[in-house]
Amino acid sequence: MFEPKKYNKRICEAQVHWAHLRAEQLIWTSCILCGSPNYETLGALVINWIEFFLVQCPTCRLIWRNPLPDPGFLKDLYSESYYRVAKDSPSLVYQVGIADCERSDQEKRREITRREVCDWKQRGIIPTTPSGECKNLLEIGGGRGYLQQAASEAGWNTLGLEISAHGIKAAIEKGLIVLPITLEELCEKFIPYHCYFDAVVFFDFLEHVMDPGKVLRMVKYIIKDDGIIILRVPITEECPRLHLIDHIWHFSAMSIHKLLAKEGLKIVDSHDSGSFMAPSGDSIENLTIFARKIGIN
């Protein structure tokens, strides 16, 4: 039974007028690493007048939000308003965490993703086989398709998965192939994709989902045995002072390593990949991770 302990700080308060939280669908959860229902409450946040607790497993040091938000809220959130928040609701931009309306924002995101894909090549992650065939890359939750576009321009045969209708429209306008389905639907309904992809990429995604372990198991299902998994997550070693409203899980370097290992994956490389900085000086540090199935060099 979950009994929130006393906390001494409220990390954020946000009112998101375009997304609705359904209190009856909120679910309390145990630690996804060790299964323990015991936790320490670090603080609280209020979203649309509903209070959530930021809790930490004393054994694994994993931090997460309890209860979990209902999936309908996340689907509502990633509408056009999510991408226009810097212009339409500037007070929310450091709680929702995306600025993608102005041309300057879009050019910046294009340049960042091009550099990211160029870095892959320097690390030996190339888009073609020895015979010259294009390798297959899947991007999960790519939003408007900046990274998928950069990978496609670099020579990868790309496919995207996205649930935001607005993001899908923008990606298709870039000439990209994007399926309006979840990763779970891909695994259940499109069996030919089993062990199909040479690379699976998901940036700023794992911290948003209801069950990160299940996502990693499904990624293992669709990637080739020698394929590469590239993901980016925020890294939090202590109670975050800056909290984006769609972040559920706060991974430390240790807890993300434990989660990957639990699901049969190993980290083969990683690098710091910048900060999300608020005017207060608080920031979220990001880490890009390269992983493979355990047993594959």
N, C-alpha and C positions, 0 to 999 in steps of 0.2 A: 504494500500500500504506500502511495506517495504522500508524504507530508512535507510541504515546503517549509524549510527552516527560516529563521529570521535573516533578513538581508539589510544592509545599511546604505545601499545606493541604487538609484534608478538610472540606468544607462541611457535610455532614450524614450521619448514620447513622440508618436507620429500618428497623424490622421491621413489616411489614404482614401480619398473620396471615390476613386474609381474601382476599388477592390473591396470585397466584402468577406469578413470573417464570420464563420458560422460556429458559434460556441459549442453546439451539440456535436460537432465533428472533430473537436480537438482531442488528441490522444496523448496520454502520458507514456513515456517510454523509459526503459532501462538503458544502461551503457551498452552500446553496440559492439564494444570490444570484449568485455568480460561478462556481460549479462547481469551485472550487479544492479539491484534496484536502489542501492544506497548512493547518496550523493550529497555534496555540500552546495548550498545555494550561495552564489556569489553576488547576485544582483537581480534587477528586474527591468523589464521594458514594457511599455504600454503601446499597443497598436490598435487603433480604432476602438479605444476604451476597454480593451481586453488586456489583462495583465498576464505576462509570461515571465517565467523565472529562468535565469541563466545559471546552469548548474554544472558541477564538475565531479567526475568519478575520482575518488581519492586514490584508487589503485592505478588506473590508466592515464589519469590527468586529462582525459578528453572533456571538453566543454561543449555543452549543447543547450538548446532552448527547450524548455518543458512548460506546457505541453507542446507537441508539434502543431504547426498550423494545418488547417484543412487544405487538401489539394486544390479545391476550388478557388481559394484565395490566391494561390500562386498563379493559377491560370488567368484569373482576372487581372492580376498585377502586371503581367507582361503584354499589356495592350499598347496602343499608340501613346497613351499618356506616360507610360514608363520611359519611353525614349525621348519624350518632350519635357521631362520633369524639370530640367535645368532652365527652360524657358517659361513654362507655365506655372510651376510651383517651386521656385528657387530655394525656398526654405527646406524642401525635402531632398535636395540633390545629395546631401551628405548622409542621408538615411536610406535613400533608394539606391544611389550610387552609380548613376550613368548619365552622361551628357552626350547626346548623339542627335542633336537637332541642327546646330549651326554647321556650315560648310567647313569651318576650321576644325571642329571636333571630328568630323568625318575624315578629313585629310590626315589628321593626327592618328586616328585609328587605323587607316590604311597603311600608313608608314610603319607603325609599330608592328603590324602583322607581317608586312613584307620582311622586316628585319628578323622577326621570329622564324619565318620559314627559311630564310637565308642561313640562319644559325643552325637549323637542322642539317643542312647540307654539309656545313663545316664539321658537324659531329658524325658524319658518315651516314646520315639518314637521307638517302637519295630517292628520287621519285620513279626510277626506272630499274628494271631487272637487267642482269648481264646481257640478255638478248635484246634489250632496248624496248621492252613492253612497259607501258605505264603501270605503276603500282596503284592499288586501290586504297583510298583514304576516306574514313568516315569522320565527320565532325558532329558531335552531339551538342545540342543547345547553342548553336552558333549565332543566334540572333539575326542580325541583318547580313551575315555572311562574309564579314571582312576577312577572317582567317581562311575560310574555305576558298574565297576568291584568290587570295595570295598563294595558297597551295596549288590551285588549278593553274594559275599563271606560271608556277614553277615547274609544271609538268605532271602533277599528280592527277589521277582519275578520281574525282571527288564526288561524295554524296553527303548531304546534310540532313539532320533530323532537327525539327524545331516545332514547338507547340504554339508559339506566338504568331497569330495570323498577320500582324503587322510586320514582324521580322521576316516571315516567309515571303511576303509580297516584295519587300526590299531586296531579299536575296535572289528571288527569281528575276527581278529587274536587272540584276547583275549578270544574268545568263547562267545561274547556278541551278543544279538539280537538288531540290530540298523536299523531303517527304514530311507531310504534316502529321506525324505520328510520334509516339514515344519509343524509347529504346525497347521497352517491354513488348510493345506491339510488333516491333521489327523482329524480335527473337521468336515470338510466338507464331506469327503469321507468314513470315518470309524465310522459310527454312533454308533456301539456297544461300543465305548469307552466313551460315555456319562455317567458321574457319575461313572466311572470305577476305577480310581486310588485312592489308599489310601494315596499316597504321590506323589507330583510333585516337582522336584528339578531343578533349573536352576541357575548356578553359572556363574558370569561374562558374563551375557547374556542380561539383560534388558537394560543396557546402550548402547547396540550395535544396537538395533532394530529400525525400522522406527516409529513404533507406540506402545509404552509400554502399554498404556491403553488397546489396542486391545489384546495384549498378555495376560494380566491379565484376561480379559473377557473370553478368550478361555480356560485358565487354570481353571477358575470357571466352565466351561462347562464340562470338562473331569474329574474333581476331585469329589470324594464322598462328601456328605454334612459334614461329620465329618473328612474329610481328612486334611492333613497338607501340606502346601506349604513352601518350604525351598528355599530361594534365597540369593545370595550374590551380593552386588553392591558396587562400590566405593562411598565414602561419601565425598562431597566437600561443604564446608561452604562458600567459597569465590572463586574468579577466580583462577582456577588451574594453577600452575606454570609448571606442568608436564602434557602433553596431549598425550594420545595414539591415533593414527590416526583412529582407528575404534570405538572410543567412541563418541557417539552423544549426550547423555544426562548426565548431571552432577547433581546428586541428593544430596541434603542436608538431614539431619535427618528429618527436617520438610517436605520437598517436597516429599520424598518417602512415608512418613506416609500419606500425603494428597492424593497421587496418589492411594495407596492401598485402603484408605477409599472411595474414589470416585468410585472405581470399586467393592465395596461391600466386602472388605477384612479388617481384623484387625490384627495388630501385637500382638502376644501373648508372644513373647520372642525375644531376639536378643543378639548378642555378637560381639565384635571387632574380626576381623579375619585376622590380619596381614597387612603388608604394602608392596607395590611395590616401591622399592627404586632405584633411579638413582644415578650415581656417583656424580652428582652435589649436592646431599643432598636433592633434592626435592623428594617427595614421594606421593603415592596415598594410602589413608587409606581405608580398606575394612570393610564392615559390613555384617554379616550374620543375616538374618531375618527369623523368623518362623511366619507364618500367617495362619489364618483360615477364612472361610466365616463368615461374620457378622451374629450374632445370634447363633453361635455355640461356646460352651465353650471349 
